[in-house]
């Protein structure tokens, strides 16, 4: 058992952002499923215990559980609910990493879920249609966060081609439009809360991608909070922005009549040469990524070589 736990920790640490988010969703689902079994074995009502991470539509209940605006996006109602959402997250999360950074994707998942949750709560407290079920309605699922990623990718690369089973080739913009229209048409269905949350996530995705084009990032504040919290629990991993001042070595006394020779590494000429070589390397890497992205636009991701896919993956995780 200890070996299995260590393996899960290793995969989580070494995996990319998509793997980590999927891991959090899966682990929480398994833990709560096991807790439900234990509670039933002892004849304990599991309702108050297993729904304290679900998002309530009722404002009084939300006031007592404000954390649910975040936690609900990592919870799922059933195995199939989890499986379908995680498949969508894997497919579109990996695709989004070609156009956005891993940090952007992390923040967008949270912002998309937040906007979906807020729109859900507002709608249920404003429209009379939902009044009879207001006190008992709960929201769970990563769908709003995932739709934020889908729409953001569609806004960034609207003509990016996708090949879907039974449908054929379709561009990202049409997939996003069709998905949003379906959610709008199903607002009055039995899963109204879920479809309303999807629309909130879609709005977050559009806002994020449109904002980046104008020079601002709506996920910056979320990532700052995540970094702060992560720095508390893992301070070593979050020291990248802290400058470490090393003590200077004592200079050796110079004997009279002899001048200290300057080492080659201290030469300004060598320093400038090193800077130039570094900048040239970075420019070549950037040009190569631009070339690969242009190739994706023309022939799709399937047209890339294994080496090109590797370079894209490495660039997305920097």
KEFI-696218 format. One line per 4 residues: number of its first residue (from 1); for each residue x, y, z of C-alpha. Coordinates in steps of 0.5 Angstrom, whole numbers. Each point is the difference from the previous one (the first is absolute). Last residue first. Example, Ala and Ser with C-alpha at 12.3 -4.5 7.8 and 13.67 -1.06 7.14 Angstrom:
BEGIN
2) 27,-2,14 ~ -2,-7,2
// end
This chain:
BEGIN
318) 17,52,-38 ~ -5,-6,-1 ~ -3,3,-6 ~ 7,0,-4
314) 1,-7,2 ~ -6,-3,-3 ~ 1,4,-6 ~ 7,-2,-1
310) -2,-8,1 ~ -6,1,-5 ~ 5,3,-5 ~ 5,-6,1
306) -6,-5,-1 ~ -1,3,-6 ~ -6,5,-1 ~ -6,-2,-5
302) -5,-3,5 ~ 0,7,3 ~ -3,3,-6 ~ 2,2,-7
298) 0,7,-1 ~ -1,3,7 ~ 4,-5,3 ~ 6,2,-4
294) -1,7,2 ~ 1,-3,7 ~ 6,-4,-2 ~ 3,6,-3
290) -1,5,6 ~ 3,-5,5 ~ 6,0,-5 ~ 1,7,0
286) -1,0,8 ~ 6,-5,0 ~ 4,4,-4 ~ -1,6,3
282) 2,-3,7 ~ 6,-3,-3 ~ 2,7,-3 ~ -1,3,7
278) 5,-5,3 ~ 5,1,-5 ~ 0,8,1 ~ 0,0,7
274) 6,-5,0 ~ 4,4,-5 ~ -2,6,5 ~ 3,-3,6
270) 6,-2,-4 ~ 2,7,-2 ~ -1,2,7 ~ 5,-4,2
266) -1,-3,7 ~ 0,-8,-3 ~ 7,2,-3 ~ 3,1,7
262) 2,7,1 ~ 8,0,2 ~ 2,2,7 ~ 6,5,-1
258) 6,-2,3 ~ 5,5,3 ~ -2,-1,7 ~ -4,-7,1
254) -7,1,-1 ~ -4,-2,7 ~ -6,-6,-2 ~ -7,3,0
250) -5,-2,5 ~ -5,-4,-4 ~ -7,4,0 ~ -6,-3,3
246) -5,-2,-4 ~ -7,4,-1 ~ -6,-4,-1 ~ -5,3,-4
242) -7,-2,1 ~ -4,-1,-6 ~ 1,-7,-1 ~ -1,-2,7
238) -7,-3,-1 ~ 3,-8,0 ~ 4,1,6 ~ -6,3,4
234) -5,-6,-1 ~ -6,1,5 ~ 0,8,0 ~ 3,1,-7
230) -6,-4,-2 ~ -5,5,3 ~ 4,6,-3 ~ 0,-3,-7
226) -7,-2,0 ~ -2,7,2 ~ 5,3,-5 ~ -3,-5,-5
222) -7,2,1 ~ 2,8,0 ~ 3,-1,-7 ~ -6,-4,-3
218) -3,6,-3 ~ 6,1,-4 ~ 1,7,-4 ~ 3,2,-6
214) -5,1,-5 ~ 0,-7,-3 ~ 1,-3,7 ~ -7,3,1
210) -3,-3,-6 ~ 2,-7,3 ~ -2,1,7 ~ -7,3,-1
206) -2,-5,-5 ~ 2,-6,4 ~ -3,4,6 ~ -7,1,-4
202) 1,-8,-2 ~ 0,-2,8 ~ -6,4,1 ~ -3,-3,-5
198) 2,-7,2 ~ -3,2,7 ~ -7,2,-3 ~ 0,-7,-3
194) 2,-4,7 ~ -6,4,3 ~ -5,-2,-5 ~ 1,-7,1
190) -7,-2,0 ~ -1,4,-7 ~ -2,8,0 ~ 7,2,-2
186) 1,-5,-5 ~ 0,4,-6 ~ 5,5,3 ~ 5,-6,1
182) -1,-3,-7 ~ 1,7,-3 ~ 7,0,4 ~ 2,-6,-2
178) -2,1,-8 ~ 4,7,1 ~ 6,-3,3 ~ 1,-6,-5
174) -1,5,-6 ~ 5,4,3 ~ 5,-6,1 ~ -1,-2,-8
170) -3,-6,-2 ~ 3,-6,-4 ~ -4,-7,0 ~ -7,-1,4
166) -1,-7,2 ~ 7,1,4 ~ 3,7,0 ~ 6,2,-3
162) 1,7,2 ~ 3,6,-4 ~ 3,7,3 ~ -4,5,-3
158) -2,4,6 ~ 7,0,3 ~ 0,5,6 ~ -8,0,1
154) -1,-7,-1 ~ 6,-2,5 ~ -4,5,5 ~ -6,-3,-2
150) 2,-7,2 ~ 4,2,6 ~ -6,3,3 ~ -4,-6,-2
146) 4,-4,4 ~ 0,4,6 ~ -8,0,0 ~ 0,-7,-1
142) 4,-2,6 ~ -6,-3,4 ~ -4,2,6 ~ -6,4,1
138) -5,-1,6 ~ -8,2,0 ~ -4,-1,6 ~ -2,7,2
134) -1,2,-7 ~ -4,-5,-2 ~ -7,3,0 ~ 3,7,-2
130) 3,-2,-6 ~ -5,2,-5 ~ 0,7,4 ~ 6,2,-3
126) 5,4,4 ~ 2,-4,6 ~ 2,-6,-5 ~ 3,4,-5
122) 5,4,5 ~ 2,-7,3 ~ 1,-3,-7 ~ 4,6,-3
118) 4,0,6 ~ 2,-7,-1 ~ 2,1,-7 ~ 4,6,1
114) 4,-4,6 ~ 1,-6,-4 ~ 2,4,-6 ~ 5,4,4
110) 3,-7,3 ~ 1,-3,-6 ~ 3,6,-3 ~ 5,1,5
106) 3,-7,-1 ~ 0,1,-7 ~ 3,7,0 ~ 6,-3,4
102) 0,-6,-5 ~ 2,5,-5 ~ -5,1,-6 ~ -1,-1,-7
98) 3,-7,-1 ~ -2,-2,8 ~ -7,1,-3 ~ 0,-6,-3
94) 2,-4,6 ~ -5,3,4 ~ -5,-2,-6 ~ 1,-7,0
90) 2,-1,7 ~ -6,4,3 ~ -5,-3,-5 ~ 2,-7,2
86) 0,2,8 ~ -7,3,-1 ~ -3,-6,-3 ~ 3,-5,5
82) -2,4,6 ~ -7,1,-2 ~ 0,-8,-2 ~ 3,-2,7
78) -6,5,3 ~ -1,6,3 ~ 6,4,0 ~ 5,5,4
74) 6,4,-2 ~ -4,6,-3 ~ -4,0,7 ~ 6,1,4
70) 1,7,-2 ~ -7,4,1 ~ -1,-6,5 ~ 5,4,5
66) -6,5,1 ~ -4,-5,5 ~ -4,3,5 ~ -1,6,-5
62) -2,-5,-5 ~ -5,-3,4 ~ -4,7,1 ~ 1,1,-7
58) -3,-6,-3 ~ 3,-3,-6 ~ 4,-4,4 ~ 7,-2,-3
54) 3,-7,2 ~ 6,-1,5 ~ -5,-1,6 ~ -4,-5,-4
50) 3,-6,3 ~ -1,1,7 ~ -7,3,1 ~ -3,-5,-5
46) 4,-7,2 ~ -5,-2,5 ~ 3,-5,5 ~ -1,-7,0
42) 7,-2,2 ~ 0,-4,-7 ~ -3,6,-4 ~ 5,5,3
38) 6,-5,-2 ~ -3,0,-7 ~ -1,7,-1 ~ 8,1,3
34) 2,-4,-6 ~ -3,4,-5 ~ 2,6,3 ~ 7,-2,0
30) 0,-3,-7 ~ -4,7,-3 ~ 6,4,4 ~ 5,-4,-3
26) -3,0,-7 ~ -1,8,0 ~ 7,1,3 ~ 4,-4,-5
22) -4,3,-6 ~ 3,7,2 ~ 7,-3,1 ~ 0,-4,-7
18) -3,7,-3 ~ 6,4,3 ~ 5,-5,-2 ~ 2,-6,4
14) 7,-1,3 ~ -3,2,7 ~ -7,-4,-1 ~ 4,-6,-3
10) 4,0,6 ~ -5,1,5 ~ -4,-6,-3 ~ 6,-4,0
6) 1,1,8 ~ -7,-1,1 ~ 0,-7,-4 ~ 7,-2,4
2) -3,2,7 ~ -6,-5,-2
// end
